[in-house]
């Protein structure tokens, strides 16, 4: 008889296997279905469940396949593998069970991965990514590590070591540094050791360490003091941010250590009649109070502390000023452009047309977003008064959002760019292929005619079992075009088993996007109803392997709201609100 803790872990593994089987079913992944059914059978037998139907399914799938579907390691043992259990499992070859990775930790210049099962060279894949100026050594390791989320890895002299469950059965470890690290690995019976050549690690003098007092500063940590003796300039030798000053049309921010893209976040806002270009810079600067920055042609530059370990620079103007920035190791250069360069004017022309306003300078971003305009083609979605179609609203807002996010420096893709129909189960395929950071599905709500005058408002959903009748109603409306070969009980099992970090991330994204839309639309329409952030079983979000949300822009059935939803200026407000929500999400979750 198993202890209660082991039974609980087995149940979690069983539910996860059920969820992954249903995902494979949705994606028509034949080999995936076979692999997950094998897990379900082994775990189900240990939990005294009737697995006869699962065995029959497995027989049918194996008979159908042309290739031998048996994985390299057969399930030879019925002994459960549970992390931190005292019983030895190294002799078992059941690495198809979850929790096959026992622990991950660092020692000196190595990362050590211990397994509960035997492994070989085929269980690790290594590749390099050169994302100038950052070099990354990536290790994909077959296995599941229960504590991947809370585990923190660090080696002195390496900028960052990230660990995460990249796939249900693949753990990813990434070593990132400005220098090209020289790494190697060895594989033993149940252990992988990733080693970093000591010569490729930064020496102590390359690493910034805060000084103990104003007068005790190591010379190796100092930035050359050229051009830093200007009268009135405050130089901070203790904190990461060294100095701030203006030179002509530029703001120069210097640092006491190397800075990277992740340390500087840039967003652009429109507040009332003003435009703001905002830089959030990680690190402290003790002279934010007395620092006064001015540039000719800029209405105001505000420097302030933003949180306990961040400094904010706000460039405020009454027109949409073009701003560019370059981050070069220990210096950030922000360049502002005068009004006559932000909007081109023709000179001495007779037959030429006025030039268009220059697009905002994009940021340097490494974030990918996939936008899904709901419905399309024969599937019109909801239909409002005067034949106002949901599919039209969704596409127009999505195109506006696409343009805004591109201007802000994101990589953006649309699941459809015209009036075509895409099966719901295929809408997340693009997001997964592009390894997107976010998936946003854009929709418009509706209610029956008898309630059309009563209900309006904006709401944002993330994937989860519906908690109330309203969420169930909206989900049923959006899901009706999605025909799945699943029973209601299977769907319930799938949704109830959702318990992953991406659900929490999706919830955070939904909160930020909902707030962004309300702020943007209420700048013109004060009567916009906030229908809140809700959980719902939307099948379009099921296959997404990243934080994902479904936005309901309003009710096309409502007489007043449907007119707004068809108005181009209102569609732009909606798109701007979603884009601001995305910026807000990444500013807190880089």
N, C-alpha and C positions, 0 to 999 in steps of 0.2 A: 504494500500500500504506500502510495506516495505521500509526502508531507504536504500540508496545505500550500506552502509557498511554491513547491514544485508544480502542483496541480494548477495553481494560478498562472505560472509561467507557461505551462503547456497549453492552457486555454488561450493565452495571448498569442502563442505561436500558431495554434490551430485557427484562430480567427484571422490572423494575418495571412496565413496560407489560403484561406477561403477568399479573402479580399483580393489577393494576387491572382488567384484562379479566375475570379470574375473579371478582373482587368484584362487578363489574357483572352478571356472569352469575348470581351468587348472589342479588343484589338485584333481578334482573329489570329492570335499567335498560337499555332498548333503545338509547337514544342514547349512553349510556356505553360499551356494547359496540362500537358503530360507531366512536366516537372512539378507543378503545384499539386496535382492530384496525388502524386506519390507522397508528397509531404502530408497532405490531408489524410491519406490512408494510415500512414505510420502513426501520426499524432492522434488520429481518431481512435485507433485501436488501443492506444495507451490510456485514452480517456473513456474507454468502454462505450464508444459511440458506434452506431450502425453504419459501417462504411461500405456495405454491399452495393448501394447505388454508385458510389464513387469508383469501386472496382470495375463495375460494368462499363462506366464511362471510359475508364482507362483502357480496358480491353478494346473497346471500339476505336479509340484514338490511335492505339498502337497498331491495330490491324489496318487502319486507314493510311498510316504513314508509309512512305517508301524507304525511309532510312531507319536505322536502328535507333529508337528513341531513348534507349537506356543510357543514363549519364555515366561518366567515367567511374563514379563510385556508387556502388549499390547500397541500399539501406540494409545492412547486414544485422544491425542490432536494434532491439526495441528499447534499449536503455535511454531514457531522456537525457539530453545534454542541456544543462541549465547553468548559466554563468554563476560563478562563485559557489557552486555546490561542492561539498567536500569529496563526493565520490569521484574517482578518477575516470576520465573519459578519453584519455589519450589513445587507448587501444582500440577505440571504436572508429569505424570509417564512415560514420553517419554525418558527414559534413553537409548533407542536404537539409539537416535540421538547422534552425536558427541558433544563434548564440555560439557559433563555431569559433569565434575569436574571444579569447579569455580576457586579455588585457593588452593595452598599448601604453608605453611609457618611454621616457628618454633617459639615457645614461651617458654622461660625457658627450661625445660627438655622435651618438647613435640614437636611432628610434627603434625600439624593440616591440615586435608584435608576437604575442604568445597565443597559441591555438589550443582548443580542446580536442583537435583531431589531427591526423597526419596530413601533411601537405607536400607539394613538390614544386618544381620550377614553373609549372603551368599555372600556378595559383597567384602569380604576381605579373603585372604588366607595367613597364616603365616607359615614359616618354617625356620630352622636354617642350616647354612653351616659352617662346621669347616674346614677351609683351613689353617692348621697350618703354621705360628703362628697367622693367622688372623681368628677371629670369625665374622660371618655375620648373622644378623637378617634380613630376607627378607619378605617384605609385598607386595603381589600382590593384587591390588585393581581394581575392575571392573569399567571401565570408561575411557574416553579420556580427557587428559589435554593438551590444545593447547600450553601452555607455558612450557612444561616439559623440553625442551632443555635449554632455558636460565635461568631456576630457579636454584638457589644455596641454599642449606640447610646446616646449621651448628649448632651444640650444643657444648658448651664449654666442653672439656674433652673427646669428641668422635672424633676418628681419621678422619672419613670420612662418609658423608651421600650422597649417590648417588640417583638420581631420573631420570627416563627415561620411555618413552612409550615402554614397553616391547613387547606388541602386540597392534594392532589398538584399541582394547577395554580393554586393561589391563595396568594400570600404576604400575610400580615397584619402590619401595623405599627400599634401602638397607643401613642398619647401620653397619659399619665395625669398628672393634677395636681389639686391641691385647687382651684385656680383654673380657671375656664372659659377654656381657651386659644382664641385667635383664630388659626385655621390656614387655609391655602389651598394650592392646588397648581397646577402648570402641567405640561403634557404636550408634549414635543417629539418629534422623529422616533424617538429611541431612549433617551429619558430622562424620568423624572418627578422633579420637585423639589417637596417638601413644605415649605412655609415657615410659620414661627411668628411672628406679629406680636410685635415686641419689647416692646410696651407690655403684653402679657398675660403676659410672663414675670416671675417673681419677681425683685425687685431684690436686690442683694447683701446688704442689711441684713436681708432676710427669711430668709436661709439661715444655718443654724447652722454655725460653724466653731470647732473646738476651740481653746482658748487655749494660748499657748506656755508660760505659767507660771501659778501660782496667782494672781498679782497682776496679770497682764496680761489683762484681760477687756474686750472691747468692750461698751460700754453697750447697744448695739443688740441684743446677744445675750441680755441678761439678762431673766429672767422677773420680774415685779413681786414684791417680797419680802414682801408682806403675809402675815401668819400663818406666817412662816418663821423667826421668831426665838425659837421655843420652845427651852427649855433642853435641851441634849443632842442637838439635831437636827443631822445632818451634811448640809451642802449642797455638792454637787460642781459646780463651775463649768467643769470641763474636758471632761467626758464627756456623752453624750446624756441620760442619766438624772440629774436634778438632785437630787431628794430623795425620801425615803419616810417616812411618818409615819402614825399612827393618830389618828382623831378619832371618839370614840364607837364606833359599830359599823362604821366605814368605814376602809379603807386608802387613803391618798392618795399617788399616785406622780406627781411632777411632772417635766417634761422641759425641756431647753434648746432643743428644736426641735419642730416639728410631728410628731406620731405618727399613724399610720393603722392600719386594721384588720390589715393584713398584718404589722405590727410587734408585735402581741400575740396569742399563741396561748393558748387556755384549754382545759384538759382536766380530766375528772373521773375519779378512780380509786377502787376499793375494794381496800385492801391489808389482808389478814387481818381484824382487827376494826375497822380505822379506815377512814374516808372522807377522801379528799384532793381539794381543789379547787386545781389547779395553774395558775399563770400563768407563761408563758415570755415574757419581754420582751426584745426586741432592744436591744443597746446595753450599754455598760459603766457601772458605778457603783462608785466606788472605796471606798465605805463599807459594802459588803455584810457584811463581818466584824463591825464594831461595831454594826450596825443590829439592834435588838431591838424587835419589834412584838408588842403584846398587845391583845386585845379580850376583854371579859367574855363568857363563854359559849363561847369558842373554846379548845380544849385547847392548841393550839400553832400558832404561825406561824413558819415557817423561811424565811429569806432567804439565798440562796447564789448563787455564780457557776455558771452552767451553760454550759460551753464558754468560748471565748476572747472572745466578743462577745454574751453573753446572761446575763440575770439571772432567777433562778427564785424565785417566791413560792409557798410551799406552805401552805395552810390546812388543818389536820389536826384532825379531830374523831371521836368515837366514834359519831356518828349522821350520817345523810345530810343535812348542813346545806345550806340554800338559800343560794346566792351569786349576786349580780347584779353586772354591771360596766358602766360607761359610759366610753367614750373620747372626750374632747372636746379636740381639738387638742393642747395641751401638758399635759394632765392626765388621768390614769386614776383613776377612783373605783371601788373595789371595796366593795360593801355586803354585809355578812353579816347573816343573819336568825337570831334566837334560836330555840331548840328549839320553843317553843310556837307559832311562826309557820311552822315547817317541817312540822309535822303538826297539822292543825286538830283542836280538841276541842270537843265540844258543851257548851253551858252552859244549865242550866235547861230542859232539853228532856224531853219525856215520850214523844212518838211519833216523834221524828226519829232517823235512823240516824247513827252516827258518820261524820264527814267523812273522805274518803280523804286519804292523804298527798299533799301538794302535789307536783306534778311539778317536777323540777329546772329552774331557769331556763335557757332555751336560750341558746347563744352566738349572736353575730352572725356568721354564716358565709356565704360565697359559694361553697360547694362543693355539687355535685349528685351523688348516688349512685343508681344503678339496681341493684336486687337482683333476681336471676332465680332463683326456686325451680324447680329442675330437674323435668322430666317433668310429669305431671298428666293428668287425664281418663282416657282409655283407655290411656295410656302410664303404667303404674304404676312403671316403673323397676325396680330390684332388689327382690326379695321375700325377707325373712328368715323365721326360725322364727315359728310362730304367726301367719302372715300379716301380718307387719310390713312395710308398704309404704314404699319410698323416697320416693315423692311426698308422703306425709303428713309425714315427718320434714323434708323440704326446705321445705315450706310453713310448718310451725310455727316452725322456726328462723328462716326469712326474715322472718316477721311479728314475731318478737321483735327481730330485728336492725333492722327498720324502725322500731319504737317507740324503741329505744335511740338510734339515730342521729338521729331527729327530736328527742328530748330534748336531744341534744348540739348541736343547732342546724343540722344539715345539711338540705338539701332532698333528700327521698328518694322514690323511686318503686319499685313492684313490677311486674314483668312479668305476674304473675298473683296474685290475692288469694284465689282459691278453686280448687276441683278442676276446672280446665279444661286442655285441651291447647293449646299454642301451638307452631307449627312452629319448629324450632330456628333456621332462617334468619331468622325474624321477631323473635326475642327481643332482638336488639341494635337493632332499629329504634327502639324507645322511647328507648334510651340516646342514640342519635344525634340524634333529634328534640329531646330535652331538653338537648342539648349537655352531657351528663354529664361529670363529672371522673373517675368510676370506674364500672366495670361488674363486679359480683360474681355469679357463678353458683354456686348452692348445690346440692350433690349428696351422695349417700351411696354408698359402695363395696360391692362384693360379690365373692366368689370361689365356685367350685364346692363342692359339699357335702364332697367328700373333703379339702378344705383349710380348711373353714370354721372348725374349732377352732384352726387354727394362725395365721391371719393376722388382725391387727387394727391399728388405728392411724389417725392423722389425717395427711393430706397436702394440699398446695396446689400447683396447676398454673398455669403461664402458657403462652400459645400459642407453640409452636415445634415444629420437627420432632422426633419422639420419638427420644430418644437410647438407650433401652434397651427390652427386651421388656416390662418391667412397665408403663412409660408407654404403650406401644402397646396393651397389653391393656386398661388402664383407658380409654383413649381410644376403643377399638373398642366397649367396653360402652356408653359414653355417647353415641357417635355413631350407634348402630344405628337410632335413630328418625328420623335425619336422612337422607333420600334425596336425593342430589344428581345432577344430570346432568353428572357429571364422570368422566373415566377416572381410574384410579389414577395414571397418568403425569402427568395434569394436576394432580392433588392434590399430587403430589410436587414438581412445578415451583413450585406456589403456595407451599408451605411452605418450600422451600429458598430462595425469594426474600425471605422475611421478614427484613428487616434494618433496622429502623426504631427511632427513639428510644423509641417507646411500648413496644417489647418489653423494653428495659432498665428502663423505669418499671414495667412489669408484674412484672418479676422482683423489683424492690425491694418492691413492694406485697405480693407473695406471701410474701416473707421476713418482713415485719412482721406480716402476718395469721397466718401459721403460728406465729410466736412468741407472739402474743397469745392464740391458742386454747389452746396448750399451757400457758401460764401460768395461764389461767383454769380449765381443766378439771383441771389437776393440783393446784389448791388444795383439791379434794375427793377426786380419784381419783389416787393416786400411780402407778398402773400404766399410764397412758396411753402408748401407743407413738407415737414421733415418726417418721413415715414420710418426712418431709422435704419440701423444695420441689423440684418436678420440672418438666421441659419436656414438653409433650404436644400432639398435633395435635387439639385439641378444636374442632369446627366451630361450636359455639355462640359461641366467642370471635372467629371470623374477621371478622365484620362490624363489630366494635366499633372506633370511631375514637378510643378513649381507653384508658388503662391498664386491663387486664381480667385477671381470674383466675377459676379454677374451684376451689372448695374441696370436698374429699372429707371429710365430717364423721366418717367412721368406717365400719366394715364391718357392714352390716345382716345379713350372713350369719353373723357371729360370735355365738355364743350369749349371751355376757356383754355384749358391746358393743351388740348389738341391743336388749337390755333398757334400757340406758342411753339409747340414741338415742330411745326412745319415752317416756322420763321427762321431764316438763315442766321440772323443776329443772335437769336436765342440758342440755336444749335452751336454757335461759336462759344457762347457763355458756358454751355454744358461741357463742351470739349475742354475749354480752358480750366474749368473746375476739376475735371478728371486729371488733367495734366499736373495741376498744382498739387492734387492729392498724391500723385506718383512721386513728385519731387519731395513732398513732405515725408512720405514713407521711406525713401532712400536716404534722406538726411538723418533719419533715426535708425535705419537699418542698412548701412552701407555694404 
